[in-house]
């Protein structure tokens, strides 16, 4: 009988039963390893309430996944890949391929870079049609600042631990990453439409969604 381990990588507050919910944040570590302390700090109103708990699996996803080859049936990662440097994302994709069973599914959800920069071009096209003395760079500057200041930043002091984007994907890049790792039937998917039957339990964002399958027949 094939195993039914399903990984929810970078789970955040979305931690349904039936999934191994994985997170590497500081709060996840405290709530998982020192649950009594986390509960105390919540009671003292020093911490807000959290979904992280003793069942949350804390892993460093920059290291090899602690699962045997061919032991996982599905992997879901919502808004995680963009928080990894490209080289680290490629390594994690390879690790996902290793641990998935034949026929296992990987499903990645990331913000769509095309959508972000299409909005930038729309603003630019509106402004450039105006006489030069009537043009304003304010909206373009604000949109650009959103990317470099608020979204895609690498803070050396804090090591940019997971909170800022380190890469921006589009359908071509994300699909190519999966195919190069060995996945087949790679395709863009619609929200909640998946080979993973209970994807609705983990999927919250309708962004760029790409799914792939590890080749071979399930054992």
C-alpha positions in Angstrom: 0.0 0.0 0.0 1.4 3.4 -0.9 1.9 5.9 1.8 -0.2 9.0 2.0 2.2 11.6 3.4 1.3 15.0 2.0 3.6 18.0 2.7 2.3 21.5 3.1 5.5 23.5 2.8 5.6 27.0 4.2 2.2 26.4 5.7 1.9 29.6 7.8 -1.5 29.7 9.5 -3.0 27.1 7.0 -2.5 23.8 8.8 -5.3 21.3 8.0 -5.4 17.8 9.4 -4.2 15.0 7.0 -1.2 17.1 5.9 2.3 17.4 7.4 2.3 21.2 7.9 5.8 22.6 7.6 7.1 26.0 8.5 10.5 27.5 9.5 9.5 30.8 11.1 10.6 31.8 14.5 7.0 31.8 15.8 6.6 28.3 14.4 9.7 27.2 16.3 8.5 28.6 19.6 4.9 27.3 19.3 6.1 23.8 18.2 9.1 23.3 20.5 8.1 25.5 23.5 4.3 25.4 23.3 3.9 26.1 27.0 5.9 29.3 26.6 4.0 30.4 23.5 0.7 29.8 25.4 2.0 31.9 28.3 3.1 34.8 26.1 -0.3 34.7 24.4 -2.1 34.8 27.8 0.1 37.8 28.8 -0.8 39.4 25.5 2.8 39.7 24.5 2.2 37.4 21.5 -1.0 37.4 19.3 -2.8 34.0 19.0 -1.4 31.7 16.3 -2.3 28.6 14.4 1.2 27.2 15.0 1.2 24.4 17.6 3.0 21.3 18.7 2.0 19.5 15.5 3.6 22.1 13.3 6.7 20.5 11.7 9.6 22.9 11.8 12.2 22.4 9.0 15.0 24.3 7.4 14.0 24.0 3.7 17.5 25.0 2.7 18.6 21.6 3.8 17.6 18.2 2.4 14.1 17.2 3.3 14.1 14.6 6.1 11.9 12.1 4.2 13.0 8.9 2.4 13.0 8.6 -1.4 9.6 7.9 -2.9 7.7 8.4 0.4 5.4 11.4 -0.2 2.2 11.4 -2.3 1.8 15.2 -2.7 3.6 18.5 -2.1 1.9 21.8 -1.9 3.8 25.1 -1.5 1.7 28.3 -1.4 3.7 31.6 -1.6 7.0 30.0 -0.6 9.1 29.6 -3.7 9.4 33.4 -4.2 11.0 33.7 -0.8 13.9 31.5 -1.8 16.9 32.5 -3.9 16.7 30.9 -7.3 19.6 28.5 -6.6 17.9 27.4 -3.3 14.5 27.0 -5.1 16.1 24.7 -7.7 17.6 22.6 -4.9 14.3 22.3 -3.1 12.5 21.4 -6.3 15.0 18.5 -6.8 14.4 17.4 -3.2 10.7 17.4 -3.8 11.2 15.2 -6.8 13.3 12.8 -4.7 10.8 12.3 -1.9 7.7 12.1 -4.1 6.4 8.8 -5.1 6.0 7.9 -8.8 2.7 9.6 -9.8 3.1 12.1 -6.9 2.1 15.7 -7.5 3.8 18.9 -6.7 1.8 22.1 -6.8 3.5 25.6 -6.5 1.7 28.9 -6.0 3.6 32.2 -6.4 2.8 35.8 -7.2 2.7 36.3 -11.0 5.5 38.6 -12.1 3.7 39.3 -15.4 0.7 40.7 -13.5 3.0 43.0 -11.4 4.9 44.4 -14.4 1.8 44.6 -16.6 0.4 47.1 -14.1 3.7 49.1 -14.3 3.4 49.2 -18.1 -0.2 50.3 -18.0 0.8 53.2 -15.8 3.7 54.1 -18.1 1.5 54.0 -21.2 -1.1 56.3 -19.6 1.6 58.8 -18.7 3.6 58.7 -21.9 0.6 59.7 -23.9 0.4 63.0 -22.0 2.3 66.1 -23.0 5.7 66.0 -21.4 5.0 68.9 -19.1 1.9 67.1 -17.8 3.5 63.8 -17.0 4.2 62.6 -13.5 6.6 59.9 -12.4 4.9 59.5 -9.0 2.8 56.4 -9.8 5.7 54.8 -11.6 8.0 55.5 -8.7 5.6 54.2 -6.2 5.1 51.0 -8.1 8.9 50.5 -8.5 9.4 51.3 -4.8 6.9 48.7 -3.9 9.0 46.1 -5.7 12.5 47.1 -4.4 11.5 48.3 -0.9 8.5 46.3 0.1 8.7 43.1 -2.0 12.0 42.1 -3.4 14.7 43.0 -0.8 17.6 41.3 0.7 18.3 42.6 4.1 21.8 41.7 5.0 21.5 42.4 8.8 18.4 40.2 9.2 19.4 37.8 6.5 16.1 38.4 4.8 14.7 35.4 6.6 11.7 34.4 4.5 9.8 37.7 4.7 10.9 39.3 1.4 10.9 38.0 -2.1 14.2 36.8 -3.6 12.9 35.9 -7.0 10.0 36.8 -9.3 8.4 34.0 -11.3 6.2 33.8 -14.4 4.5 30.8 -15.9 7.5 30.0 -18.2 10.2 30.2 -15.4 8.2 28.2 -12.9 7.1 25.5 -15.4 10.7 25.2 -16.7 12.0 24.7 -13.2 9.7 21.8 -12.6 10.5 20.2 -16.0 14.2 20.5 -15.5 13.8 18.7 -12.2 12.2 15.8 -14.0 8.5 16.5 -13.5 6.1 15.7 -16.4 2.6 16.9 -17.3 3.6 20.3 -16.1 0.9 22.9 -16.6 -0.7 26.0 -15.2 -3.8 25.3 -13.1 -6.8 27.1 -12.0 -7.6 27.8 -8.3 -8.7 24.7 -6.5 -8.5 22.6 -9.7 -5.9 19.9 -9.0 -4.8 16.3 -9.1 -4.6 16.7 -5.4 -8.1 15.8 -4.2 -8.2 17.9 -1.0 -6.2 20.9 -2.3 -9.0 23.2 -1.1 -7.8 22.6 2.5 -4.4 24.2 1.8 -4.9 26.6 -1.1 -5.8 30.2 -0.2 -4.3 32.3 -3.0 -5.4 32.5 -6.6 -2.0 33.6 -8.0 0.2 31.8 -10.6 -0.4 28.1 -9.9 1.7 25.4 -11.6 1.5 21.6 -11.1 3.7 18.7 -12.1 3.8 14.9 -11.7 6.7 12.6 -10.9 6.8 10.1 -13.8 6.1 6.4 -13.3 3.3 4.3 -12.0 2.4 4.5 -8.3 3.3 1.3 -6.3 
